[in-house]
Amino acid sequence: MLWILCLALCGLLPRTRADPGALLRLGMDIMNHEVQSAMEESHILDKMAAEAGKKQPGVKPIKGITNMKVKDVKLPVITLSFMPGGGIFQCVSTGMTITGKSFIGKNMEIVVVLNITATNRFLQDEETGLPKFKSEGCEVILVSVKTNLPSNMMPNVINKFLDSTLHKVLPGLMCPAIDAVLVYVNRKWANLNAPIPVGQMGSVKYVLTSIPTTTASYIQVDFSPVVQQQDGNTIELADAGVVPGFPEDYAEGSSQLLLSAAFLTAELALLQKSFNLNVHDTMIGELPPQTTETLAGFIPEVVEAYPKPKPLVTQIRINKPPKVSMKTGKSLLHLHGTLEMFAVRRRGKAPVPLFLLEAHFNLKIQYSVHENRLQMATSLHRLLSLSRRSSSIGAFDEKELTGFITDFLQEAYIPAVNDVLQVGLPLPDFLDMNYNLAELDVVENTLVLDLKLD
C-alpha cells in the first residue's frame, strides 16, 4: 500500500483589508483537480526517472551501483487539506523501481514506496503581482524497500548500502519534480492581471488586493479590478460601504467567484456611449407606425403643428453612468437619460425637434456565462420617471406619454441594449477555469458564480 507524499503551502503574511470588487474562494474541489492535473499532464515523474540514469555535470556517481535506471513509476495519488494561515497540506502517494548493477556484481532491483514532504508558501510575486507557489525544505522519507539482493548475505552491509544509496538518489530525483509541478501550476496564473478588452471601449484588469489567505476550508483571493477606458482613464469603483461576503449555503470544499454590483457598474460605464440610440424606423415590432399621427393620439397639440402625418425620429442619450443594483434573486440596471423626438421633413431638410424628455427607467438583468464571459440579457422592468425639459409644440402633460414611451423602450430600445451587452464582461483568467459550467446566483449587492469542474 502506497504512503503519502506531502507538500505544505504555508507561511502567508498578515494583510491589510481593502474593499475588493471581486473575491475568489478556491475550495478543495478545484485545488485537488489542479494539482492532480499538473502532476499528470506534466509527466514530471516519468521525466525525472528518464534523467536519473544520465550522467549529470558536476554530480558524482553513486558508489556501489552502476548503470542505474528508474522504471515503473506509479501514478501519484494526491489528497489535500488546508492549513489555516499556512497554505495547503498536499499528500501524494507513489512508488518506483530502481535498477542497476550492485557492488556484488549482480543485477539489482529496488522497489520503493516513499513519502516526500515539502513546505510550500503561497506568495505574491513582487515583480508581477501574481500569486505563486514556492517550495522549501524538501525531504524524502522511505516507507518500504524491497530488493532482490540476497537477504542472508551480510544483511547489515546490504541495509546500509540501500539506505545510503536511496537517500542519495531519491532527493535529487523527487524534489525537483515537486518544484517542477509548482512551476506548472504557477503558469496557470500567468494571465491573471493582463488587461482583457471590453469590445473597443476599454479593458478590465484583475489585480490582487494583497496576498491570498488560507482558512480551514478554502483559499481566498481578493481583487481590486482596474477598469480602464480606451483613452487610458480609469473608472473608479464606487464605495459600496459593505465588503461582499460569501453566502454560507454552499457545499464544503466548493469554489465561488463573487462580483460586486459596484464592479459591474464600473464595467458598464465603459459601454455608456454605446447605449445611445437613434431610431429612424417607422415600423418597429408590434408598435403602431412611428408617425406624428400616432403621437397625436397622446398629445393632441401635435395635430395642430402637423396636420399631415410625418415620420418620427427618436433619439435616446444616456447622460449618467449606468448603475447595477442587486437584491437577493433580483438585479436591475438603472439608466438615466433623455428621449427626444423629431418630425422628419422633406429630403435635405433637418428634422424638427418636437420635445425633449428626461427619463429614468430600469431593466431587469438575467446573467449567464458564454465563452468564459459574463453575459447580461435585459428586459424593461419599469419606467420610473418622465419629465419634460423642452417642447416646440407647447405645454403638454408628459404623463400621457408613459404608455407610449414604455412600449417604445421595450420594442425599440431594449433590443439595442442587449446587442451592446453581447460583448460580454471579462472574468479572471486563472487555472484554465471554465466559467461556462458555473451556476449563477444574485444576492445582496453581489453576483455569485458557483464554480464547477464538470
C-alpha positions in Angstrom: 0.0 0.0 0.0 1.4 3.4 -1.0 2.0 6.0 1.6 1.5 9.7 1.2 3.7 12.4 -0.2 3.2 15.8 1.4 3.6 19.4 0.2 2.7 22.2 2.6 1.7 25.6 1.2 2.2 27.8 4.1 3.5 30.8 5.8 1.2 33.5 4.5 1.7 37.0 5.8 -0.9 39.1 7.5 -2.5 41.7 5.3 -4.5 44.9 5.2 -8.1 44.7 4.0 -9.4 46.8 1.2 -12.9 46.7 -0.2 -12.4 44.4 -3.2 -14.5 44.5 -6.4 -14.2 40.7 -6.8 -13.5 37.9 -4.4 -12.3 34.4 -5.3 -12.7 31.4 -3.0 -10.8 28.3 -4.0 -12.1 25.2 -2.4 -10.7 21.7 -2.2 -12.5 20.7 -5.4 -10.5 23.0 -7.7 -7.2 22.7 -5.8 -7.3 18.9 -5.9 -8.1 19.0 -9.6 -5.4 21.5 -10.5 -2.6 19.8 -8.5 -3.5 16.3 -9.8 -3.7 17.7 -13.4 -0.4 19.4 -13.0 1.3 16.2 -11.9 -0.3 14.1 -14.6 -0.2 16.5 -17.5 3.5 17.4 -16.9 4.5 13.8 -16.7 7.2 15.1 -14.4 7.9 11.9 -12.5 8.5 10.0 -15.7 10.8 12.8 -17.0 12.8 12.7 -13.8 13.0 8.9 -14.0 14.4 9.2 -17.5 17.0 11.6 -16.3 18.0 9.5 -13.4 20.4 7.2 -15.3 22.1 10.0 -17.2 25.4 11.5 -16.2 24.8 15.0 -14.8 27.6 17.6 -14.9 29.2 18.1 -11.5 27.3 15.2 -9.9 29.5 12.3 -8.6 28.4 8.8 -9.4 26.9 6.8 -6.5 29.2 4.2 -5.1 28.1 0.6 -5.2 25.7 0.9 -8.1 26.3 1.3 -11.8 24.0 1.6 -14.9 21.3 3.0 -12.6 17.8 3.4 -14.1 14.4 4.2 -12.7 11.2 2.5 -14.1 7.6 1.6 -13.2 6.9 5.0 -11.6 3.4 4.7 -10.1 0.7 7.3 -10.9 0.6 9.6 -7.8 -2.5 9.7 -5.7 -2.9 13.1 -4.2 -5.0 14.4 -1.3 -5.1 17.9 0.1 -6.0 19.7 3.3 -6.0 23.4 4.1 -3.8 24.8 6.9 -5.4 28.0 8.3 -2.9 30.8 7.9 -0.4 28.3 6.4 -1.5 27.2 2.9 -2.2 23.7 1.8 -1.0 20.3 3.1 -0.7 18.2 -0.1 -0.3 14.5 0.1 0.8 12.3 -2.8 1.4 8.5 -2.8 3.8 7.0 -5.4 6.4 4.3 -5.8 9.1 3.1 -8.3 11.7 0.5 -9.2 15.4 1.4 -9.3 17.6 -1.0 -11.3 21.4 -1.3 -11.9 24.4 -3.4 -11.2 25.2 -3.7 -7.5 28.6 -3.7 -5.7 28.5 -7.5 -5.6 28.3 -7.6 -9.4 24.7 -8.7 -9.8 21.8 -7.1 -11.4 19.8 -5.3 -8.7 16.2 -4.2 -8.4 15.0 -2.0 -5.5 11.2 -1.5 -5.3 10.4 1.6 -3.1 7.4 3.3 -1.7 8.2 6.7 -0.5 6.9 9.9 1.1 8.1 13.3 0.2 7.5 16.4 2.3 8.0 20.0 1.3 6.9 23.3 2.8 5.4 25.5 0.1 4.4 29.1 0.5 1.6 30.7 -1.4 3.1 34.1 -2.1 2.6 37.2 -4.3 5.4 37.8 -6.8 6.9 41.2 -6.1 7.7 41.8 -9.8 4.5 40.6 -11.5 2.0 40.9 -8.6 0.8 37.4 -9.4 0.2 34.6 -6.8 2.7 31.8 -6.9 3.6 28.7 -5.0 7.2 28.3 -3.7 8.6 25.1 -2.3 11.0 24.9 0.7 12.8 22.2 2.7 12.0 19.1 0.5 12.7 15.8 2.3 12.3 12.1 1.3 11.0 9.5 3.7 11.3 5.8 2.8 8.2 3.9 3.6 9.1 0.5 2.4 12.0 -1.1 0.4 12.2 -4.4 -1.3 15.3 -5.7 -3.2 16.4 -8.9 -5.0 19.7 -8.8 -3.2 20.3 -11.9 -1.0 18.9 -11.2 2.4 21.3 -13.8 4.1 24.4 -12.2 2.7 25.7 -9.5 5.1 22.3 -8.0 5.9 23.8 -5.1 7.8 26.0 -4.3 4.8 23.1 -4.6 2.4 20.8 -2.5 4.5 23.5 0.2 5.0 24.1 0.2 1.2 20.3 0.5 0.4 19.8 3.2 2.9 22.8 5.2 1.7 22.0 4.7 -2.0 18.4 5.7 -1.7 19.0 8.7 0.3 21.4 9.9 -2.3 19.2 9.0 -5.3 15.7 10.0 -4.2 16.0 13.6 -3.1 17.8 14.5 -6.3 15.1 12.7 -8.3 11.9 13.7 -6.5 12.5 17.1 -5.1 13.0 18.7 -8.5 9.8 17.0 -9.6 7.9 18.8 -6.8 9.4 22.2 -7.8 8.5 21.5 -11.5 4.9 20.7 -10.6 4.6 24.1 -8.8 6.1 25.8 -11.8 3.4 24.1 -13.9 0.7 25.3 -11.6 2.1 28.9 -11.4 2.0 29.2 -15.2 -1.8 28.9 -15.0 -1.8 32.2 -13.1 0.3 34.0 -15.7 -2.5 35.8 -17.5 -4.4 36.8 -14.3 -3.5 40.5 -14.3 -3.3 41.0 -18.1 -5.8 43.6 -19.4 -8.8 42.0 -21.0 -10.6 44.1 -23.7 -14.3 45.0 -23.4 -15.1 45.5 -27.1 -13.4 48.7 -28.4 -14.4 50.7 -25.3 -11.7 49.8 -22.8 -10.4 46.9 -20.7 -10.5 45.2 -17.3 -7.5 44.0 -15.3 -7.8 41.8 -12.2 -5.1 43.0 -9.7 -4.6 41.3 -6.4 -5.5 43.4 -3.4 -3.0 41.6 -1.2 -1.5 38.2 -0.5 -4.1 35.4 -0.6 -5.2 33.9 2.7 -6.0 30.4 3.8 -8.7 29.1 6.1 -9.6 25.6 7.1 -11.9 25.3 4.1 -10.5 27.5 1.3 -8.0 29.9 -0.1 -9.4 33.4 -0.6 -8.1 35.8 -3.2 -9.2 39.4 -3.2 -9.1 41.5 -6.3 -9.1 45.3 -6.9 -10.1 45.3 -10.6 -8.9 48.1 -12.8 -11.5 49.3 -15.3 -9.8 51.5 -17.9 -11.3 53.4 -20.8 -9.8 53.3 -24.3 -8.2 56.7 -23.7 -6.4 55.4 -20.6 -8.7 57.0 -18.0 -9.6 54.7 -15.1 -13.2 54.3 -13.8 -13.1 54.2 -10.1 -15.3 51.7 -8.3 -17.9 53.3 -6.1 -17.5 52.7 -2.4 -20.5 50.4 -1.6 -19.7 50.6 2.2 -20.1 46.9 2.5 -17.5 44.3 1.6 -19.1 41.4 -0.4 -19.5 38.3 1.6 -19.7 34.6 0.7 -23.1 33.0 1.3 -23.0 30.2 3.8 -25.2 27.7 1.9 -22.6 26.4 -0.5 -21.1 22.9 -0.1 -18.0 22.4 1.9 -14.9 22.5 -0.3 -16.7 24.2 -3.2 -15.3 27.3 -5.0 -17.0 30.6 -5.8 -16.3 33.9 -7.5 -18.0 37.0 -6.2 -18.5 40.1 -8.4 -19.8 43.2 -6.6 -22.5 45.4 -8.0 -20.1 48.3 -7.8 -17.6 46.4 -10.0 -20.3 45.6 -12.6 -21.4 49.2 -12.6 -17.9 50.4 -13.4 -17.6 47.9 -16.2 -20.9 49.0 -17.7 -19.7 52.6 -17.6 -17.3 51.6 -20.4 -20.4 51.0 -22.5 -22.4 54.1 -21.6 -21.9 55.8 -25.0 -22.9 52.6 -26.7 -26.3 52.8 -25.0 -27.2 55.9 -27.0 -29.6 55.2 -29.8 -31.1 56.9 -32.9 -34.3 55.3 -34.2 -35.4 56.2 -37.7 -37.6 53.2 -38.5 -41.3 53.9 -38.9 -42.4 50.3 -38.2 -40.9 48.7 -35.1 -42.0 45.3 -33.8 -45.6 45.3 -32.6 -45.7 49.1 -32.2 -48.1 51.3 -34.2 -46.4 53.4 -37.0 -43.9 55.9 -35.5 -45.5 59.0 -37.0 -46.9 62.3 -35.8 -50.4 60.9 -36.3 -49.8 58.1 -33.8 -48.2 60.6 -31.4 -51.2 62.9 -31.7 -53.3 60.2 -30.0 -51.4 61.0 -26.8 -50.6 64.7 -27.4 -53.4 66.5 -29.3 -51.1 69.5 -29.8 -49.2 67.6 -32.4 -52.1 67.6 -34.9 -52.1 71.4 -34.9 -48.4 71.6 -35.8 -48.5 68.6 -38.2 -52.0 68.1 -39.8 -50.4 65.6 -42.2 -48.6 62.6 -40.8 -44.8 62.8 -40.6 -42.4 60.1 -39.7 -40.7 60.3 -36.3 -37.1 60.1 -35.4 -36.3 59.2 -31.7 -33.0 59.9 -30.1 -32.1 58.4 -26.7 -29.0 59.7 -24.8 -27.8 58.2 -21.6 -26.3 61.1 -19.6 -25.4 59.4 -16.4 -23.3 56.2 -15.9 -25.4 53.1 -15.8 -25.8 51.6 -12.3 -26.3 48.0 -11.3 -28.2 47.1 -8.1 -28.7 43.7 -6.6 -31.1 42.3 -4.1 -31.4 38.6 -3.4 -32.8 36.9 -6.5 -33.0 40.2 -8.5 -30.7 42.5 -10.3 -31.6 45.8 -12.1 -29.8 48.1 -14.5 -30.7 51.8 -13.9 -30.5 54.2 -16.8 -30.9 58.0 -16.7 -31.1 59.9 -19.9 -33.0 62.0 -22.4 -35.5 61.0 -25.0 -36.0 63.5 -27.9 -38.5 63.1 -30.7 -38.2 64.8 -34.1 -40.6 65.2 -37.1 -39.0 64.3 -40.4 -39.3 66.8 -43.2 -38.7 66.6 -46.9 -35.3 65.2 -48.0 -32.5 67.6 -47.5 -34.1 69.4 -44.5 -33.2 68.7 -40.9 -35.8 67.0 -38.7 -37.7 69.4 -36.4 -37.4 68.7 -32.7 -40.8 68.2 -31.0 -39.9 67.7 -27.4 -37.1 66.6 -25.1 -37.9 64.4 -22.1 -35.8 63.4 -19.0 -36.3 59.7 -18.3 -35.3 57.3 -15.6 -36.0 53.6 -16.2 -34.6 50.3 -15.1 -34.1 47.0 -16.7 -34.2 43.6 -15.2 -30.9 41.7 -15.7 -30.6 37.9 -16.4 -27.0 36.7 -16.0 -25.3 33.8 -17.8 -21.8 32.8 -19.0 -20.8 32.2 -22.6 -17.3 31.6 -23.9 -16.0 32.5 -20.4 -17.5 35.9 -20.4 -20.3 37.2 -18.2 -23.4 37.9 -20.3 -26.4 40.1 -19.5 -29.8 40.0 -21.1 -32.2 42.7 -20.1 -35.9 43.4 -20.2 -37.8 46.5 -19.2 -38.7 46.5 -15.6 -40.2 49.9 -15.1 -40.3 53.5 -16.4 -39.7 55.3 -13.1 -40.0 58.9 -14.1 -40.7 61.1 -17.2 -40.3 64.9 -17.2 -40.5 67.5 -19.9 -37.4 69.6 -20.4 -38.4 71.4 -23.6 -41.2 71.4 -26.2 -41.7 73.1 -29.6 -45.4 72.1 -29.7 -46.4 73.8 -26.5 -47.1 72.6 -23.0 -48.5 69.1 -22.5 -48.8 66.5 -19.8 -45.9 64.2 -20.3 -47.6 61.6 -18.1 -49.9 60.9 -21.0 -46.9 59.5 -22.9 -46.0 56.9 -20.2 -47.6 54.0 -22.1 -46.3 55.2 -25.5 -42.7 55.6 -24.2 -42.8 52.3 -22.2 -43.8 50.4 -25.3 -41.2 52.2 -27.3 -38.4 51.3 -24.9 -39.5 47.7 -24.8 -39.7 47.2 -28.5 -37.0 49.5 -29.9 -34.5 50.3 -27.1 -34.1 47.1 -25.1 -33.1 45.0 -28.1 -30.4 47.6 -28.9 -29.1 47.5 -25.3 -29.0 43.7 -25.4 -27.0 43.8 -28.7 -24.4 46.1 -26.9 -24.2 43.7 -23.9 -23.3 40.8 -26.1 -19.7 41.9 -25.9 -19.7 40.2 -22.5 -17.7 41.2 -19.4 -14.3 39.5 -18.8 -13.8 37.1 -15.9 -10.4 36.5 -14.2 -8.2 34.2 -16.2 -6.6 31.7 -13.9 -6.0 27.9 -13.7 -7.7 27.4 -17.1 -11.0 27.9 -15.3 -14.1 27.0 -17.4 -16.7 29.5 -16.2 -19.3 28.1 -18.7 -20.1 25.4 -16.1 -20.7 27.9 -13.3 -24.1 28.3 -11.6 -25.1 31.9 -11.0 -27.0 33.5 -8.1 -27.8 37.0 -7.2 -27.5 38.0 -3.5 -27.3 41.4 -1.7 -25.0 43.7 -3.8 -23.2 40.6 -5.2 -23.3 38.2 -8.1 -22.1 34.7 -7.1 -20.6 32.3 -9.6 -20.5 28.8 -8.1 -17.6 27.3 -10.0 -17.9 23.7 -11.3 -15.4 21.3 -12.8 -18.0 19.3 -14.8 
